[in-house]
Each structure stands twice: as C-alpha cells, then as structure tokens.
C-alpha cells in the first residue's frame, strides 16, 4: 500500500490509534508513502498516547495531521515520538491549535532528526508572526530551511 487518505472521515482519536498500531507493527511489509488524516478532530489526548500505548515507530514517509485539534501538548508528544523515527520525511501539522511554545518543541525534531525534510506548521495560532521574526534574525538557519511556513 502506498497512500492511505482518510481526510474528513470522522475516525477521530480512537480510530487513528488502531490504524497507528497496524502501521507500527514489526512487519516490515507494512509501510506507507503517505498517511493523510486531516480534518478528523484528532486532539491532544491522542498525542498523549504516542509515547505510551503507540510507542513503536510508525513506518510512513509523509504524515498529514493538518486541520485537526492538536495543540502544544500534542507538539511536545510529537517531538518526543518523532525524535528517533527514521521513516518520517514530511510532517504536516498545519492549521491546528499549536502556538509559539509548541513550535519551539517541533523545531527540535528538525534539528535532531536529519531524516525529516519538511515540517509544515502554517496556519497555527500566532506562529506566523513568530516565524517572520525568527527568519529576519536568521536564527538556526539550517533548521528554517527544512520548516515550511507556506
């Protein structure tokens, strides 16, 4: 299977948890190029499960969690979970409820996991202003090349 799109399918947190378990199985044949679950009311409660019940790394190259209800708590859990995940290359967290505090956590993923080529955070609360300020100051130049704000 290459791509699984479940956009706006109302799977919510529990459905994504079961799906997550299937694609984090030890069986190497269960890999996805893209998993898209945008617009499914996935929230911080699901993200809290990442580092406990869903601790095996998911084998997917592109993960789209945009247009959900993920906030700063989720950003922290996602940062921990994806720190050592070497399958993920692109993570879309656009249009959620993440603030500058969450962005600080997410930037750590990009700094510490060289496999992640793209982190999309556009459309989250006050992140856009923070991004412009940081880009002007040119802090962490190599990190900003891999975070997409469009």
C-alpha positions, 0 to 999 in steps of 0.5 A, a space after each residue: 500500500 502506498 497512500 492511505 487518505 482518510 481526510 474528513 472521515 470522522 475516525 477521530 482519536 480512537 480510530 487513528 490509534 488502531 490504524 497507528 498500531 497496524 502501521 507500527 507493527 514489526 512487519 516490515 511489509 507494512 509501510 506507507 508513502 503517505 498517511 493523510 488524516 486531516 480534518 478528523 478532530 484528532 486532539 491532544 489526548 491522542 498525542 498523549 498516547 504516542 509515547 505510551 500505548 503507540 510507542 513503536 515507530 510508525 513506518 510512513 514517509 509523509 504524515 498529514 495531521 493538518 486541520 485537526 485539534 492538536 495543540 502544544 501538548 500534542 507538539 511536545 508528544 510529537 517531538 518526543 515520538 518523532 525524535 528517533 523515527 527514521 521513516 518520517 520525511 514530511 510532517 504536516 501539522 498545519 492549521 491546528 491549535 499549536 502556538 509559539 511554545 509548541 513550535 519551539 518543541 517541533 523545531 527540535 525534531 528538525 534539528 535532531 532528526 536529519 531524516 525529516 525534510 519538511 515540517 509544515 506548521 502554517 496556519 497555527 495560532 500566532 506562529 506566523 508572526 513568530 516565524 517572520 521574526 525568527 527568519 529576519 534574525 536568521 536564527 538556526 538557519 539550517 533548521 528554517 530551511 527544512 520548516 515550511 511556513 507556506 
